[in-house]
Amino acid sequence: MNAYCAQLAKAEAIAVDTEFVRTRTLYPKLGLIQIYDGQQIALIDPLEISDFSALKAILTDENIVKVLHSCSEDIETFICALDIVPKPIFDSQFAAAIVGMGASLGYAKLVEVMLDIQVDKGESRTDWLARPLSPEQCRYAAYDVLYLYQLYPTLRDKARAQGRQAWVFAEMDNLSRKKLSQIPYELLYLNIKNNWHVKGKSLYVLQQLAAWRAKEAQQRDLALNFVVRETNLVEVAKKLPTSKNALHQISGLTPQEIRINGQAMLDIVAAAEQVDAAQYPQPVERLVDFSRFKKVAAAVRQVCLQTAEKLDVPVELIGSKKQINQLIKWSWFNEDDTRAQGLLPDLLEGWRGEHLRDALSNVDGLNIVAATKVGESTDA
């Protein structure tokens, strides 16, 4: 490992990929790391290595570009497994989008378009934690970084020619900040679907249930809905059961959920009886409940469309419906998950902010004057 990392230290760029398993767990389980520096492909078995210090130094060396494709889950996997975020990251999917090749191109399609090679994806869903890995698995894993490395020079040169290479790095920096940030436990209820159905004591119970479920999931490394399904949290908050029998009357709750977590949920409901109403969360606001929402959203959408045309990129790359709603929530609501994580809305961050901020500041119904400077870290 040390000898190979010494070789990697001389590279200008390396292709990186991971294989992981995430079925019932909250956190991804790293099964393989693939790296190619243009000279040698390495398949690194994390199950057999105890000291990753040399590799971590390479992955965080800002003089070596890390080339990945659609890297959101890879970043999360590196955070969970190695406690690092690779940097700087050049994401081939995002780069392809900003140079006019199409939004959200999958890896196989991008390889086909750029290299005229058909990628075999037959091993993508196999168990990467099982040992030994088959020759087919190893071949599949190796080809992922082999072709990725070959894509990089062309995409880099196209991005440079259009003055957009910095966009790629900025986008991945923003993505990394999101992956490292966490919503405070007491605000997790804001992300529960149909949370607006409950108010008062029931909303307080939902707030406590959401926080409890997150802590339980982290302690047990179990996906949230394998602790208790989100819809069932809302039902418990609505009906405020006081006994196991009452829990069994909630149709969505399974006997297993009640057996394992029933008492904890009942304890939360009981504790809410002792809480003063002044401590209840404010009723959840929804954008669609505001008469001006459609008009403001349409105005923001128009800014995004005009900017996309000017930059000759897909409008969904500039501002999706989700990102537009994120901006409006951040502008209107006292509590929203973006602000709670110390982040700016995507439309005000980095390269998007540079091209959108002035026009957005003139949209009636938005208040972005108090925002921090474009690109400025909100956790400084």
N, C-alpha and C positions, 0 to 999 in steps of 0.2 A: 504494500500500500504506500509506504513512504517513498519508495523509488518511483512509483508511478506518479504520485503527486508532485515529486520534484520535476518530472517531465512535463506535467500539466502546467506548472508554474511558468513555463516558457511560452505558453500558448497565448495568442491574442484573443481567441474565442474557443469555447468548448460546447459541444452539444450535450445536453443533459436530459434524462428522462427518469421516471420512477415507475415501478409497478407496486401496487398496494392492494390490500383487501379491506373492504369496508361494507360489511353486510348488516350485522346487528350492533356494531360498536359505534360509539360517539366519535372516536378518533380513528383515522386511517392507520392500518398496520403495514409498515413498510416491508416489502418483500424483496425488492431489487433496486439497485441504482445503476443506470447505464450512462457511460460517459465516452465521448469520442473527441479527440483533439486533432483529428486529421491524420494521425499516425497509427494510433492503436485504440481499439475499442476495448473497454473494460466493463465487465459485468460484476458489480460489487455486491457481495452477499452480506447484508446487514445482520443476518442471523448468526454469522460466524465471526463478526468483528466487534471488539470491545472498545477499541481506541479509534475514534473518528477525528482526532484533532487535526491531522494533516489534511484530510479531505475537507473538513469544515473551513480550514484556512483558505483552501482553493476556492470553495464555493462562495466565500465572502470577500475574496480579493477583488477590489474594484478595478483592477487593471486587466482582468480577464472577463470577457463578455460570456454570460451563460445563455445559450440559445435553447429555448424550450418552446413547446407548442401548446397553446390553450392551458396555461400553467397554473390556473387557480388552485386545483387540487394538489398539484406538485408542491406549491408553496406551503399549503397547509400540512402536507405530509412531512416536509422538511422541518417545519416548526415543531410538529409533534414528536418526530423521531430524533432529530438532531439539535433542536432548539436554536435553529438559525433560519434566516431568510437569505437565499442566494441573491447576489447582486454583483453587477448590474444585470438585469434580465432583458433579453431581446426575445420577445414572443413572436413566433413566425405567423401565427394566426392574425394577431393584431397588425403586424407589419404588412401582411398581405392586404388587409382591409384598407389601410391608410394609403397604400400606393395604387389602389384602384382595381384590385383583383377580386373583390367581392367580400362581403361581410361574413364572418363566422365560418370560414372554410375549414372543414375537417382535415386532419393530417393526411389521410389517404387521398382525398381529393386534391389537396395542394401538391402532394408528391406527383400525382398523375398529371396535373396541369403543367407543373414546372419541369419535371424530370422524365415524364412519359413512362413512369414505372407504376405497375399495379402492386399495391401493398396488401399482403395477406393479413387480415385482422382476425384470423381464426383462433388465436391464442389469447385474445384480449380479455376474455372473461374466465380464464383458468385460475386455479388457486396458486397464487404466487408465494404463499407461505409454506406450501408442501415441498418436501425435499425427498429425493433429488429433483431438480428441474429437468424436464425432458429436453432433448436436442431441439425439438420444435419450439419450445418456449424460449430457449437461449437464442435461437436464430431470429425469432420474432423480436425479442428485446434488442438484439444487436442492430437489426435493420432500422429500428426506430431512430436511433441516434446517427446511424450511417447516413440516412437520407436527410435527416434534419440538418446535419452539418453541411450537406451539399446545397440545401436551400438557402442557407444563411448569406453567402456572399452576394447573390443576386438581390435578395430582399434588402440587405443592408445598402447596397449601391443604389437601388431604386429609392429607398427612403432618404438617403443622403442627397440624391439628385433633386428631390422635391423639398429638401430642407425639413424633413420630418423624422429623422432618426431620433432626435431628442424626444419626440412625442412617444415613441415606443418605450424608452426608458422611464419617462415620467408616468406613463400609464401603469407600468408595472410597479413603480414606487408607490403609487396611490393604492394599487391592489394589495401590495404588501402591508401597507398601513392598515387597511381594512382587516386583513387576516390577523394582524397583531392586536387589534382593538377588541374590546369586549363591552357589551351593553351591561350596565349595572343590573344586578339581580332584581332590584326593586322595579326596574322598568321593562323587564322581559315580557310582562303581560301585554305591552303595547304591540308585540308581534304575534299575539295569539289571534288566529282567525275568529271572527264573530265576537271579539271582545266587547264590541259596542252593544251587544245584547244585554249586558248586565251593568248594573249601577249600584251605588251605595255599598252596603255590606257585601253583596255578592261580588262586586268589582274588587273590593279589598281581598276577599277570599281568593279570587282568580289571581290577583297580584301575588299573594303568598304561595299559591299552588304552583305558579309558573317559576317562582324563585326556588321553591323546594324541588321541583322536578329537575331543574337545571343542575342543582347541586348533587342530587341523587344520580343523575346521568354521568356527571363527571367522576363521582366516587366509584361508580360501578363500571365505568367505561361502556355505557349502554346508550344506544341512540335514543333520543328524547321520546319518540313515540313507542319505544319498547319499554319505557318506564310506565307512562300512562299516555294514551293517545290525546292529542290536543283537543279534539271534540269532547272528550270525556271530562277534561278539566273544566270546560265551559258548562257542561251539564251539572257537575258537582257544585260549581259556583252558583248556578241558577237555583238548584233545589235545596242546597244547604242541608244535606243529610246529617242525621245525628246518631245513626246506628248502622251496623253492618247490614241489617235487614233493609234499611232505607237505601243503602248503596246498591243492593241487589235489585232494587226497583228501577235503577237507572239502566235502561236497556243497552246502552253502548258499552258499559263496563263489563269486562270479562271476569269470570271467577278467579282467574290467576291474578289480574290486576287488584282485585279486592283482597285476595289472600295475602299478597306481598305488600301492597301499599295502602290497603283500605284504612288501617288504623292511623297511619300518618295523615291521610286526607281528613279523616274525622277529627283528628287533633287540631288541624288547621281551622276547620269550621268551628270547633268549640272555642278555640282561642279568639276568634273574631267576635264572639259574644262579649268579650271583656274590653273591646277596643272602642274608644270614643269615635263618634261619627266624624269628628274633625280630622281624623287620620285617614279617612277613606280617600282614595284617589278621585280626582275630578272625572266626570263622565268622559268616556273616550270620544274624541271628535273624529269625524270622517270627512274627507275632502268633499265627497258628493253631497254632504248635507249643507254646504255653503252655496248660496245662489250664484256667487261670482266665480265659482270654481271652473266651470266649463269655459267661461270667457278668458280667464287668466291662463288656463292650460292651453287653450287655442293660441293665445298670443305667444306663449313660450314656445309652443310647437312651431309657430311661424318663424320665430327667430332661429330655431334649430334648422328648419328647412332652408332658409336663406343662407345660413352659414354653410350648410352642407353643399349647396349649389356653388357657392363661392369657392369652397375648398375642393370641390369635386370628389366628395366622399359620400358613402351611404348615410342617409339621415339617422338611421338607427345607431350609427357609430358616434354621432354627435350627441344625440339625446333620445333615449328610448322613453316610452310611456312611464316606465318605472322611475327613470331618472328625473323626468319632468315632475312627477308626483313627489319625489324626494325633495326637490327644490322648494316646491310650494309648501309642503309640510314644514320644512325647516324655517321658511319665512313666516308662516302663520302661527304655528303651534309653540307653546312654551316648552312642551316636552315632546321630543321626537328621537328616534333611535340614532339618527345621524349626529345630532348635537350631543347626545348622551355618550357617544363614543369619542367625542373630541374631534370629529371630522367635519369637513365641509361637504356640501352637496357636490356630486360629480360635475355638474354643469358650471361650478365655480372653481374647480380644481385644475391646476396645471395648464396643459395646452387648450383644453376646452374653455377654461376661464379666460385665457388670453383672447380668445376669439368671440366669446359670448358675453362677457361681463358687462361691457358698455351698453350693448343692446338690451340685455336683461334688466339693467338698472333703470331703463326707461319704460318698462312694462308696468302699466297701472295695476296696482294690487299686490305688487311684490315689494319687499323691503330687504334689500341686500346691502344697504349702505354700511351696516355694522359688521359686515364680513371681514375676516382677516385678509391680508393681501394674497393675491393669487400665488399659489405654490408654497406659501408660508406654512410651515408645520403647525398644526393646531395643538400639538402636545409639547411644544417647546417650553 
